[in-house]
Each structure stands twice: as structure tokens, then as C-alpha cells.
Amino acid sequence: MPAITLRYYAAARAAANGLDEEVIETESPAAALRASARRHGEAMRRVQVVSSYLQDGRALRPESAATPVAEPVTIDVLPPFAGG
């Protein structure tokens, strides 16, 4: 199975107990996100519901997140945040 790197930002990082990123070996971005929610619990589930995602720098749409990947990819987990 390919390695899917999840990179956490802002509230996602907090929900992941301060982790910047983690690697999960699974078949699809959706499966990696489910594994992350199981590992980190309710706080991560709440963050994931409101987050946007990038797969290797491109928008990851919900309808394509379940598509299996053949090689390693990086998923950025981007919760809403404000700043300047």
C-alpha cells in the first residue's frame, strides 16, 4: 500500500496532539483520513468535517478522496483559520 502523508495545520495540528504530520499506509486519502480520526478521536473528526484538503498541492474534492492511489501522496489538512 502506498504511504499517504497527512500534514496538519492550525486546529488539525492541535487535534493531532501537536503532530505536524504523520504517514499512514493505506489505499486512499479517504482511508487515511478515517485512520487519522480513529487515532486522534473526536477532536480530529470535528476538524476534518470543516477542513479543506490539498493532495500534492491541488484541491482534493470529496468525490475523489476515495479513489485509490498507486504511489505516495501528501494530503494537507487545512481547517478554517484567520490571520494576516
N, C-alpha and C positions, 0 to 999 in steps of 0.2 A: 504494500500500500504506500502511496506517496505521503511524504511529510507535508503537513499543512501548518505553516507558522501563523499563529494568531498574534497580532501586535495590538496591545491595549493602550488606549489614550484616555486621559481625564477620568471620568467616573468608571469606565471599564477597568482601568488600572486599579482603582480603589477596590472594585468588586473582586478583582483577581488577587487580592491581598498584596498589592504593590508590585506584582509582576509586570514587567514591560512587555514580555512576550513569552509564548510557550509553543512547543512543537507537538502536534498531535498527528499520529499516523492513522489515517482513515481515508475513506473513498471520496468524500465531497466536502465542500465548505459547510454545507448544512450539517453534516455529521460532525464536523469539527466543532461547530458552534454548540450543538447539543451536548457533546462531550464536555465542553468548557462549562456549560450551565450545570451539568451534573457535578462536576468537580468543585465549582465555586458557589453553587447554591442559589438561593432566591435573589440575592443582590445582583448576581450576574444575569439571571433571567429578566429581571426588571430593566437592566441596562440594555440588554440585547433587543428588547421589544421596541425601544425608541432610537436605536442606533442606525447609522448608515454604515455601509461596508464598501471597501475597495478590495478588489482582487488584483494583485500585481499592478496597482496604480489606476485601475479602471473600475468604474461603478459596478458593484455586484448587485444585480436585481434578484429579488426573492424567487422569481420563477426559474432562474438559472443556478441558484445556490445548491440545488440537489443534484446537479449534473456532475457525474464522477470526473475526477481529474486524473491525468496519466502521469503527471510529473509534479514535483514540489511547487507549491504556490504560497504566497503570502497574503493574508487577509488582514486588513486594518479595520479594527472595531472602533468606530467614531461616534460616541454619544454626542447629543447636542451640548454645546457649551458656548459661552460668551467670553469675549475678551478682546484685547486690542493690541 
